[in-house]
């Protein structure tokens, strides 16, 4: 941004946000002003509003750390104009996107007649399903966008190795809109949702391929609630409702979670930066539970304002009916 201006390179920022998860933001401005009537507070608000218009989720994701830095040294206009003004975004790259062909190759390496497959390096799903053997007739909802591909491979591998147990009756895969332009996406009207009650691996893989080739999400937000609502409707006779969620992505339709009338078992993928509190809220609202590779967290619905819970070494507090880690 230029000195005393609110010009933001919006398209360039959108392009970068598609490739990265933001973990910190520093806003920098210069104290010097050329006119006593200049309102720095108003300029700050206009700049923040521009950023909000491009990516509103940056403002309510509590894992993102914000800082404000005021440059006090420049005392002349020409020097002030040379300083940096605007936002510095600190980010981590999304995981490498695996193609359907790569996932299929991994599955084909399993010889069902002679041995069980070697465990994947990240055994998240295997560990959680093993700890919860009472989860039967499952209706599993799985985000199939970018960074979730390692967990997709785990889910398909687990299903292939446990095909005869019938623990999973129905799958719901979603990709946040089938490459719909981000400006057209609306809560509960985004689409890109694929359901299947497979009789065999071939049917399941065809559905996964259709979802993965249909779209890759576009922005970082996902339509988890829309997928849950459609998935529950598609299999009323199913048992446990399971959501395999991208912990790094906020929910586009977070405000609609009170429409869900079934407990949701939320499996969180990618919790290295802490737990996305939206998913704690979802589990509490639906009287469900939250699961990481090491923990099963039940009874969130019994918590009251001021109560705390520790997950993977981080403390989360319930305030005004919502979880926070601040």
N, C-alpha and C positions, 0 to 999 in steps of 0.2 A: 504494500500500500504506500502511496505517496504521502509526504508530510502534509498534515491537516486535511487529508482526503480519506474517503471510505471506499475507494475503488478496489474491488476484490476480483482476482482472476478466477471467476466462478467455474468455467468449464475445465480449466487445468486442475483445479482443486477436486472437482468431481471425478476426473480421470484418476487422480492419485488415490482418492479414497476407495475406489473400486479394488485397488491392489493391496491395501494396507489396513491393519487394525490400529487405530490411534490409542496410545496409552498415556499421552501427556500433551498439554497445550500451554504455551507461554505467550501472553499478549504483551507486546512492547509498544510504548508510545513515548513521545518526547514532551517534557514539561514546558519547554519554551513556546511562547506564543507571540505572534506579531501584533496582535491587537488586544487591549484590555477586555474587550467585549467577547473575545473568543471563548466558546463554551467547550472545554475539553470533555466534560461529562457527556454532553450531547454527541460529540464525535465518537466517543467510546461506545455508546449505545448503538449508534448507527453501524459501526464496524461489527459489533457483536450480532446485530440483527442480520447483517449480510451473511455472516457465517452460519447463523441459525437457519436462514432460508436455504442454504445449500445442504446442510447436514444437521438437522435439529437433534438427532440422537446424541451428538457430542455433548449436549448440555444436560442430559439426564442420566448418562452412564456414569455411575459413581466410581468406577474403576479408573476413569480418566482423571489425572491430576492436573489441576489448573494453577498457573502462576501469573502474576501481573508484575511487569518490570517498567518503572518510570525512569527514563533517561534524563538526568538533571544537568549534565555538563554543557551541552550546546547552548550558547547564549547569543548566537547570531543565526539569522535565517539561512544563510548559505551553508553553514555547518550543519544545522538541524536538518536541512533537506537531504544531506548525504547519509543520515542515519537510517538504520532499519526501522520500519514501522509495520506493525501487523501481527500475524500469528505464526509462531513456530510450532509445528506439529511433530511430536515424537511418536514413532510407530514401530510395530513389528510386522514383518511380512507374513502374508497368508501362507499356509502350507502349500506345497506344490500340488497342483490339481492333477489327480490321476484320471486317466481316461477310462472309459468302460472296458476297453480292450485290456488294459493293465490289470484291472480288477478281475476280469474273466480269466486271464492267464493265471493269476494267483489261485483262483478257485479250481481251475482244471488240474493244478498240480497235486490235488488231494486224491489219493487212491483209496476209495472208501472200502475196498475189499480187504486191503492188507494192513492199513495202519491209520491212526488218527493224525491229522495234520499237526505239524509243529505249531506251537502257540505263536501268535503274532507278538511283536515286541511290546506293543501296548495292549494288554489283555483286559482292558476296561470292561467290555461287555461280558466276556467269559466270567470274570470275577463277580460281577453284579448278578448275572443270571444264576450262578452257582450258589451265591449267598441267599438267594430268594427262590427256592424251589417251589414255593406255593404260588408263584406267578404262573398260571396256566390259562389256556385259551386266550393268549395275549393278542391285543390289537396294537401293533407297534407302528409308531409314527416316526419317520426318520427324515431329517434335513439332508438333501443330497447336493447342496451347493458346495463350491470350492474346497474349503479346508476340511470338510467332513468325509472326504473320500477314504481315509484310512479306517474310519469307524464303519463306513458302509461295507468295506471289505470284511471287517470283523463280523458284522451282522450276518452277511451272506454266508460266510464260512461257518458260523455257529449254526445257522439254519440247516446248512448242508450236512453237518455232522450230527444233527439232532432231528433229522427229517421225520423219523418214525415216532417221535415223542408227542407230536401235535401240540407242543406248548405255544406255538404261534399260529393263530388262525388267520389273521389278516394283517396286511402291510399297507401303510399309507406313506408314500414318498412325496416330498414337495421341494420345489426349486424356486419359489418366490416369483412366480409370474410368467414362466415360459418366455423369457427374454422380453417381456413387456417393458416399455420405457418407464423409468422410475417416476416420471411426472404423472403417469396415469395410474399408479398403484394406490389403492385405497384399502383401508382395513376391511377384511372379510370379503373383498371383491378383487383379489389379486390373481388367484388361480395358480396354475402350475402344480396341481395336486393329482396324484395317481394312486388308485387303490387296487388291491389284488388279494384274493384269498386263494393262494396257489395250491395246486395239486402236486406240483413237481418243480424242480429247479429251473427248468426251461421257461415255464410261465413267469416265474419270479424274475429271472434275468431279463426277459423281454420287457417287463414293466420298468425295471431299473434302467435299462438302456433308453427307453422312451423318455423317462424323466430326466436323465443326465444329458441327453442330446436335445431335449426341449428347451433347456435354458440353464444358466449358471448363476442366476440371482441378480446380477447387475450391481446393486449396492449392498451394504453390509447388513441391512435389516432383513428379517425373515417373517414369513406369515405362519408362524407356529399355531396360533389360536384358530385361524381359518382351517388349517389342516386337521386340527383336533376335532373341531365341530363337524367337518365333513366325514372324517374317519369314524367317529362314534356313530354318526347317522348310518354309515355304510355297513356296520356290523353290530347291530343291537344285541346279538346273542353272544358277543365276545365277553371275555372276562376282564383281566387287568388292562387298563389303558396306559401304554408306555410311550413316553416322548424321548427320543434320542436327540438332544438339543446341542446346537453349537453355542457353547457358553460365551464365546467372544462376540456373538451377534445379538443385538437387542431385538425385541419383538415389535414388528410393525403394528400389530393389533393387540398390544398389551392391555389396552383399556377395555377389551371385550372378554377378558377371561372369566368374568362373572356369569357368562352364558353357559359355561361348561358345567354339566350336572353330574359328572363322574369323577372320582379321585384319579389324579394323574400322577404316575410314577415317572419323575423327571430324571433322566440319566444325563449328566453333564459331561460334555467332551471339551477338553482344552481348558482346564482350570488353573493353569500355571500362573496367571496374573490375578487370581482371586475369583470368587464366585459372582456371577452376574445376578444381582439381587432380584431382578425381574422373575427369575425362575424359582427363587425362594417364595416370592409372592404368589406365583401360580400354584405351587404345591400347597401353600397354606390356604389359599382361596378355595381350592377344590378338595381339601382334606386328603391330599395325596402325600407324596414323600419325595425326597431328593437323594440322589445316589452319585457318589464319586468312586474312584477306584478303591478307596480305603474306607469309606463311610457310607452307612445307610441312615438317613435322617428322617425319622418318623415324628408324629405328634406335633408338627409345626402349627397345626390349627389350634392347639391348646395354649400356645404362647400368648402373652398379653403385652401391652405396650410397656416398654422398659426392660422386658426379658431379653437375654442374650443367648447366643449359641455360637460355638466354635466349630469351624469347618476348615480342615487342612491348615490349622494354625492361625487362621484369621477369625476375628470376633465380629459377629453381625448382631445388630440391635433392632428390635421391633419398635418403630416410632410411628404413631398415628396410623397403625394398620399396615405399614410398609417396612420392609427390611432396609437397613443401611449399614455400611461399614465405616461410616465417618463419625 
